[in-house]
Each structure stands twice: as C-alpha cells, then as structure tokens.
Amino acid sequence: MSFIGWNILAGLSLGIGFLWLVPYYNAAHAEFYRTLAGDQFKSKDQVQSKNRSSSVRELSGFFVLNPGEGRR
C-alpha cells in the first residue's frame, strides 16, 4: 500500500495531517505483517481455539454473532 499521496497531503497541511497519518500508517503495516506471519507466532491454544467451530466470529476487530446460531 502506498502512502505517498497521504504524505503529500499531510505536508501541505503544515504537518497537522501527520497526527492522523502516522497511526494509520503504523496500523496498516502491523496488520500486513500479522497477516503475512499467519499462525507462526501464536500459541498452540490460540491456534486450536481458532480451528474450533463457534457461533462467534471476529470481523475486523469486532465480534459478530453468526446469523441463526446461538439462538435457541
């Protein structure tokens, strides 16, 4: 992902735009490397719990109840 345009805009705003750009830039790179590493740095318990079927799934940091599951 390229942040060249965002860097130019942040510079044009006399540096104020970097208050928003730097955390977003760091979060994007952290997520990229987390995805790239996969399960390499997770413990066995975390990998096993991920493989189990559950009525709750994680979607972009939010926990979402799968439709039709968990209602009895």
C-alpha positions as CSV (number, residue, x, y, z in Angstrom):
1,M,0.0,0.0,0.0
2,S,1.4,3.4,-0.9
3,F,1.1,6.4,1.3
4,I,2.8,8.9,-1.0
5,G,-0.3,10.9,-1.6
6,W,-1.3,10.9,2.0
7,N,2.3,12.1,2.9
8,I,1.9,15.0,0.4
9,L,-1.4,16.0,1.8
10,A,-0.1,15.8,5.4
11,G,2.8,18.0,4.4
12,L,0.5,20.5,2.7
13,S,-1.5,20.8,6.0
14,L,1.7,22.1,7.7
15,G,2.2,18.8,9.4
16,I,-1.1,18.6,11.2
17,G,-2.2,15.8,8.9
18,F,0.6,13.6,10.3
19,L,-1.4,13.4,13.6
20,W,-3.8,11.1,11.7
21,L,-1.4,9.7,9.1
22,V,1.2,8.2,11.3
23,P,-1.1,6.0,13.5
24,Y,-3.0,4.8,10.4
25,Y,0.3,4.1,8.6
26,N,1.6,2.1,11.6
27,A,-1.7,0.1,12.0
28,A,-1.7,-0.7,8.3
29,H,1.9,-2.1,8.4
30,A,1.2,-4.0,11.6
31,E,-1.8,-5.7,10.1
32,F,0.1,-6.5,6.9
33,Y,2.9,-8.3,8.9
34,R,0.3,-10.0,11.1
35,T,-1.4,-11.4,8.0
36,L,1.9,-12.3,6.5
37,A,3.1,-14.2,9.6
38,G,-0.2,-16.1,9.9
39,D,-0.2,-18.6,12.8
40,Q,3.6,-18.5,13.1
41,F,3.7,-16.6,16.4
42,K,0.5,-17.9,18.0
43,S,0.5,-20.4,20.8
44,K,-1.0,-23.8,20.3
45,D,-4.1,-22.9,22.4
46,Q,-4.8,-19.9,20.2
47,V,-4.5,-22.0,17.0
48,Q,-6.7,-24.8,18.4
49,S,-9.4,-22.4,19.5
50,K,-9.3,-20.7,16.1
51,N,-9.9,-24.0,14.4
52,R,-12.9,-24.9,16.5
53,S,-16.3,-24.1,15.1
54,S,-18.0,-21.3,17.1
55,S,-21.1,-19.2,16.8
56,V,-19.0,-16.1,17.3
57,R,-16.5,-14.9,14.6
58,E,-14.1,-12.0,14.6
59,L,-14.5,-9.5,11.8
60,S,-12.0,-6.6,11.6
61,G,-11.7,-6.4,15.4
62,F,-15.4,-6.8,16.1
63,F,-17.1,-9.9,17.4
64,V,-20.2,-10.8,15.4
65,L,-22.8,-13.4,16.2
66,N,-23.3,-15.6,13.1
67,P,-27.0,-15.3,11.9
68,G,-29.2,-18.2,13.1
69,E,-26.6,-19.5,15.5
70,G,-26.7,-19.1,19.3
71,R,-30.5,-18.6,19.3
72,R,-32.3,-21.4,20.9
